[in-house]
């Protein structure tokens, strides 16, 4: 028998229950400032350093940019799935998903910034650097995207074939297109949500469900090509059909971890009481568990097929990582799969704020390492973590985190007037 | 009650059974039985009742441990099986090496390659895990069982249609034929019956 709804709507939607303290906004400003300083120091170190340092800065900032982008993309994609399947349990959590994906532009700006920085690094001293750059076996140059380096691609037969796609104008057009398309999608969902909050009209819920079905297709295509452009093309000889699925899995698992952390913290500080219960945490825990397994499944599938087929142009990507970043190559399957898998197996762990919060933080940290492992080994000259990596990765990540805290602090924590609000309030797991 | 089964004379009391008219009555009755401290009792209904586990005070099922043990057995078995068949030659321990298997060269891969073992380890983990769940379920439910005194009871048959039944078995330490019957009656039962074995 279902439990009678003994909640009181007025108490759930009371101002002190649906707003955070002002200190969160200040902490957010602080974190944003720290992130901006980190990123700025990384850029300055790039300008003042040699070619190797310049390349290091670009690689590190690109890792940070992709991390800052992965949370919003994961939240946007997963929200659309939940809209499309008409999920009722989730509607009171929706606001935080919206907060996360509304900040997609931070990661995009950082990617554009890295692209611009590469332009600056290579347009002036680029030619000179390339001349005496030939001495190194690893061909160090201040490029992140080596296919943009004419001295690198000169005489490369494979590049001639891929030039139709991998050329500078088309790359810039695509970059702008992703930004515009994601921006339009985010603006649509935020606009519909605002309309519902203001008017109480149930129609936006229907609109968002319908739009999500088409939006998911557009999302799949755009994120796939963004992953090709911003991650896979760093080694443009390499290709993997699993890569975009990995990108999706990693985005969703990181977004779910971040959102679990947000809800655990809100509960810990006594906010959104009655609206976000252990039942919702339990569901988030189940999803986090599921997508952790999905991430492992996809990552292993990608590795396994390439390992089995043993075609040189595919295996070199893994060879590089296994040979030069051995510790990280073993740490990822252990820490991104085995540890959270075992920790989230017991049901009490998925319902307890402490344990779920711990696993969420754990996954966010390991997600950073995962993105690092994808991008950073491409710079073969430096095979250990340096201060520039630290600053370049944490800079964009902290800017995103700070902006997110400010956004959460600036609006109500739960949406009003959702037609399925009762379903969410009385939601219960029976398993 | 089982030890009385082979004595032909004087059928012993097996349980007290109460029929309840609807879900809410049987649900609150279950909560009262839980609070009363009964241990050998059960609720029977034509369909699953959400939240009845908490109302009965049931502890989390131990089936998951059987399943976990089965899954680990499967993973270990798959690892040993493949290690023995594909990389048996690497076992070079005195006496044990008489059981060594084969060295199978697959496309020049290492004999003992965890990569190619993983899918089989996963599959056997799932297979043995489900065996563990099935066997554990049967064991914990003390199944298969051919007969139970309730099964021939006329009123009990309604639980496959529209009846809701709580039966307290005579094996329960708190069981008292008359007191338990009147207790169940006081919880709103429409019918209370002493079931003989």
Contacts between the chains, C-beta under 8 A, distances in Angstrom:
chain1	res1	chain2	res2	distance
A	1	B	23	5.6
A	1	B	24	6.1
A	1	B	27	4.5
A	1	B	49	6.1
A	1	B	50	6.4
A	1	B	51	5.6
A	1	B	52	7.6
A	1	B	55	7.7
A	2	B	50	5.9
A	2	B	51	6.9
A	3	B	51	6.7
A	300	B	118	6.7
A	303	B	115	7.4
A	304	B	115	5.7
A	304	B	118	7.0
A	304	B	119	7.7
A	307	B	115	5.1
A	308	B	107	7.8
A	308	B	115	7.4
A	308	B	116	7.1
A	310	B	107	6.6
A	310	B	108	7.9
A	345	B	68	8.0
A	347	B	60	7.1
A	428	B	50	7.5
A	428	B	51	7.8
A	430	B	50	4.8
A	430	B	51	6.9
